[in-house]
Amino acid sequence: MRGTRLLVFVLLGVILFLCGVFTGHDWTLYFMKIADLQNPELYSRFMKFPVTFICMLLTWLIMGSGVSARDTWKLRTAYSLIVLGDIIFFFDVHSVVGVYSFALAHLVLIVRNAAGLGGFPRKGRLWILLALIMGGSLALMFLVFYPMLKGNMPYFNLLLGYAVIVSASLWAALAAFRIGYFPRGNAVLIAAGVACFFLSDVCVGLYRALPRDYDMVFATYATWWFYAPALTLTALSGYDLKKISG
């Protein structure tokens, strides 16, 4: 257990270091107005992808330190899909396939984070919360993204479907507080992690929808304000926090 705990903290230190390096690099380019508008992450992407891989590695290090064996495998499956999606976007192979990969990852996270929902007796407020989140997301899509993407309706419809799934994922993460299946500390990490996923996806949507100017560059660089914490917090939510911190 001590070896696992030490390795987890070392990996967190590596993540923090990488985030510091690419954040400094990106925002220097932004404020000096020397970013490549065709590929704003031309160099920093090589420091960003390792963060995704390290967070997946964190899920494979859980071993006997997790909430449960089933929960651990759900988390590992979700992160395998996230890594696949990042590989697709890293090599710019096919962004549509990348969206599908992330959508599948969120579907796994929904099943994982909503554990215990079936036996939860007071679901009324949870359905209200779901309606509010869905309504807000759909309003965002039609009021903000539709005017920018109405010339490419297939892509808008794809993002609309993805927005529904990510919204459901945010709902499941927030519902974990009420359901009580996860220990309180894990529920906090789940909610914070998926909330950061949601915000990072908004930034990605703006990056994909905006013309290639410095507003697009801002959205691109801002994505990692949320994406790195999302990956890290959600991965850590799979650990029994008493074991890993004790």
C-alpha positions as CSV (number, residue, x, y, z in Angstrom):
1,M,0.0,0.0,0.0
2,R,2.8,2.4,0.8
3,G,4.4,1.8,-2.6
4,T,1.1,2.5,-4.3
5,R,0.6,5.6,-2.3
6,L,4.1,6.9,-3.1
7,L,3.7,6.2,-6.8
8,V,0.3,8.0,-6.9
9,F,1.9,11.1,-5.4
10,V,4.9,10.9,-7.7
11,L,2.5,10.7,-10.7
12,L,0.5,13.6,-9.4
13,G,3.7,15.6,-9.1
14,V,4.5,14.8,-12.8
15,I,1.0,15.9,-13.8
16,L,1.5,19.2,-11.9
17,F,4.9,19.8,-13.6
18,L,3.6,19.1,-17.1
19,C,0.6,21.3,-16.5
20,G,2.9,24.1,-15.4
21,V,5.1,23.8,-18.4
22,F,2.4,23.7,-21.1
23,T,0.3,26.4,-19.4
24,G,3.3,28.7,-19.3
25,H,4.1,27.9,-23.0
26,D,0.5,28.3,-24.2
27,W,-0.3,31.6,-22.5
28,T,3.0,33.1,-23.4
29,L,2.1,32.5,-27.1
30,Y,-1.4,33.9,-26.5
31,F,-0.4,37.1,-24.8
32,M,2.5,37.7,-27.2
33,K,0.1,37.0,-30.1
34,I,2.5,34.6,-31.7
35,A,0.4,31.4,-31.6
36,D,0.0,29.4,-34.7
37,L,-3.7,30.0,-35.6
38,Q,-3.8,26.8,-37.7
39,N,-2.5,24.7,-34.9
40,P,-2.3,26.5,-31.5
41,E,-1.1,23.3,-29.7
42,L,1.6,22.4,-32.2
43,Y,4.2,21.8,-29.5
44,S,2.3,21.8,-26.2
45,R,0.2,18.8,-27.3
46,F,3.3,16.7,-26.7
47,M,3.1,17.7,-23.0
48,K,-0.7,17.4,-22.7
49,F,-1.2,13.8,-24.0
50,P,1.1,12.3,-21.3
51,V,-1.3,13.8,-18.7
52,T,-4.2,11.8,-20.1
53,F,-2.0,8.7,-20.2
54,I,-0.8,9.2,-16.6
55,C,-4.4,9.6,-15.4
56,M,-5.3,6.3,-17.1
57,L,-2.3,4.8,-15.4
58,L,-3.7,6.0,-12.0
59,T,-6.8,4.0,-12.6
60,W,-4.7,0.8,-13.2
61,L,-2.8,1.4,-10.0
62,I,-5.9,1.3,-7.9
63,M,-5.6,-2.5,-7.4
64,G,-7.0,-3.2,-3.9
65,S,-7.2,0.4,-2.9
66,G,-10.4,1.1,-4.7
67,V,-14.0,1.6,-3.7
68,S,-14.9,-1.8,-5.2
69,A,-13.5,-4.1,-7.9
70,R,-16.5,-3.4,-10.2
71,D,-16.1,0.4,-9.8
72,T,-12.4,0.1,-10.6
73,W,-13.1,-1.7,-13.9
74,K,-15.8,0.8,-14.9
75,L,-13.3,3.6,-14.3
76,R,-10.5,1.8,-16.3
77,T,-12.9,1.2,-19.2
78,A,-13.9,4.9,-19.3
79,Y,-10.2,6.0,-19.2
80,S,-9.3,3.6,-22.0
81,L,-12.0,5.3,-24.2
82,I,-10.7,8.7,-23.1
83,V,-7.2,7.8,-24.1
84,L,-8.4,6.5,-27.4
85,G,-10.3,9.8,-28.0
86,D,-7.3,11.8,-27.2
87,I,-5.1,9.7,-29.5
88,I,-7.6,10.4,-32.3
89,F,-7.6,14.1,-31.7
90,F,-3.8,14.1,-31.2
91,F,-3.1,12.8,-34.6
92,D,-6.2,14.6,-36.0
93,V,-7.3,11.3,-37.6
94,H,-11.1,11.8,-37.5
95,S,-12.7,14.2,-35.1
96,V,-16.1,12.5,-35.4
97,V,-14.8,9.2,-34.2
98,G,-13.1,11.0,-31.4
99,V,-16.4,12.5,-30.3
100,Y,-17.9,9.0,-30.3
101,S,-15.1,7.7,-28.2
102,F,-15.6,10.4,-25.6
103,A,-19.4,9.9,-25.7
104,L,-18.9,6.2,-24.9
105,A,-16.5,7.2,-22.0
106,H,-19.2,9.4,-20.5
107,L,-21.8,6.7,-20.9
108,V,-19.6,4.4,-18.8
109,L,-19.1,7.2,-16.3
110,I,-22.9,7.7,-16.1
111,V,-23.4,4.0,-15.2
112,R,-20.5,4.2,-12.8
113,N,-21.4,7.5,-11.0
114,A,-25.1,6.7,-10.8
115,A,-24.4,3.4,-8.9
116,G,-27.1,2.8,-6.3
117,L,-29.7,4.9,-8.1
118,G,-32.1,2.0,-8.5
119,G,-32.5,1.5,-4.8
120,F,-32.6,5.2,-4.0
121,P,-36.1,6.0,-2.7
122,R,-36.3,9.8,-3.2
123,K,-35.6,10.4,-6.9
124,G,-38.0,13.4,-7.5
125,R,-35.4,16.1,-6.9
126,L,-32.9,14.2,-9.0
127,W,-35.2,14.3,-12.0
128,I,-35.7,18.0,-11.5
129,L,-31.9,18.4,-11.5
130,L,-31.7,16.4,-14.7
131,A,-34.3,18.6,-16.4
132,L,-32.5,21.8,-15.3
133,I,-29.1,20.6,-16.5
134,M,-30.5,19.3,-19.8
135,G,-32.5,22.5,-20.3
136,G,-29.4,24.7,-19.7
137,S,-27.3,22.6,-22.0
138,L,-29.8,22.7,-24.9
139,A,-30.2,26.5,-24.4
140,L,-26.4,26.8,-24.7
141,M,-26.3,24.7,-27.8
142,F,-29.1,26.6,-29.6
143,L,-28.3,30.1,-28.4
144,V,-24.5,30.0,-28.7
145,F,-23.4,27.1,-30.9
146,Y,-26.2,26.9,-33.5
147,P,-25.5,30.4,-34.9
148,M,-21.8,29.4,-35.4
149,L,-22.5,25.9,-36.8
150,K,-25.8,26.3,-38.7
151,G,-23.8,26.0,-42.0
152,N,-22.6,22.5,-40.9
153,M,-25.8,20.9,-39.5
154,P,-24.4,17.3,-39.4
155,Y,-21.6,18.4,-37.1
156,F,-24.0,20.5,-35.0
157,N,-26.3,17.5,-34.6
158,L,-23.4,15.4,-33.6
159,L,-22.4,17.9,-30.9
160,L,-26.0,18.3,-29.8
161,G,-26.2,14.5,-29.2
162,Y,-22.8,14.7,-27.3
163,A,-24.1,17.6,-25.2
164,V,-27.0,15.5,-24.1
165,I,-24.7,12.7,-23.0
166,V,-22.3,15.0,-21.2
167,S,-25.2,16.7,-19.5
168,A,-26.4,13.3,-18.3
169,S,-22.9,12.6,-17.1
170,L,-22.9,15.8,-15.1
171,W,-26.2,15.0,-13.6
172,A,-25.1,11.5,-12.6
173,A,-22.0,12.9,-10.9
174,L,-24.0,15.5,-8.9
175,A,-26.6,12.8,-8.1
176,A,-23.8,10.8,-6.4
177,F,-24.1,13.2,-3.5
178,R,-27.7,12.3,-2.9
179,I,-27.5,8.6,-3.6
180,G,-24.8,8.0,-1.1
181,Y,-23.3,4.9,-2.8
182,F,-19.8,6.5,-2.8
183,P,-18.1,7.8,0.4
184,R,-18.5,11.6,0.8
185,G,-14.9,12.4,-0.3
186,N,-15.2,10.3,-3.4
187,A,-18.5,11.9,-4.3
188,V,-16.9,15.3,-4.0
189,L,-14.1,14.2,-6.4
190,I,-16.7,12.7,-8.8
191,A,-18.8,15.9,-8.9
192,A,-15.8,18.2,-9.3
193,G,-14.2,16.0,-11.9
194,V,-17.2,15.7,-14.1
195,A,-18.1,19.4,-13.7
196,C,-14.6,20.1,-15.1
197,F,-15.2,17.7,-17.9
198,F,-18.4,19.6,-18.8
199,L,-16.6,23.0,-18.8
200,S,-13.7,21.6,-20.8
201,D,-16.2,20.3,-23.4
202,V,-17.7,23.7,-23.7
203,C,-14.3,25.1,-24.4
204,V,-13.7,22.4,-27.0
205,G,-17.0,23.2,-28.6
206,L,-16.0,26.8,-28.9
207,Y,-12.6,25.9,-30.3
208,R,-14.3,23.8,-33.0
209,A,-16.9,26.4,-33.8
210,L,-15.0,29.7,-33.8
211,P,-13.1,31.0,-36.7
212,R,-9.3,30.7,-36.6
213,D,-8.6,33.8,-34.6
214,Y,-7.3,34.6,-31.0
215,D,-10.8,33.9,-29.5
216,M,-10.4,30.3,-30.8
217,V,-6.8,30.2,-29.4
218,F,-8.2,31.4,-26.0
219,A,-10.8,28.6,-26.0
220,T,-8.2,26.1,-27.0
221,Y,-5.8,27.0,-24.2
222,A,-8.6,27.4,-21.6
223,T,-9.7,23.8,-22.3
224,W,-6.9,22.5,-20.2
225,W,-7.8,24.7,-17.2
226,F,-10.6,22.2,-16.8
227,Y,-9.5,19.1,-18.7
228,A,-6.4,18.3,-16.6
229,P,-8.4,18.7,-13.2
230,A,-11.2,16.6,-14.8
231,L,-8.9,13.7,-15.6
232,T,-7.1,13.8,-12.3
233,L,-10.0,14.2,-9.9
234,T,-12.1,11.6,-11.7
235,A,-9.2,9.1,-11.6
236,L,-8.6,9.8,-7.9
237,S,-12.3,9.2,-7.2
238,G,-11.7,5.5,-7.7
239,Y,-9.5,5.2,-4.7
240,D,-10.5,4.4,-1.1
241,L,-9.3,7.8,0.2
242,K,-8.8,6.5,3.7
243,K,-6.4,3.8,2.4
244,I,-4.5,6.0,0.0
245,S,-4.0,8.9,2.5
246,G,-3.5,6.9,5.6
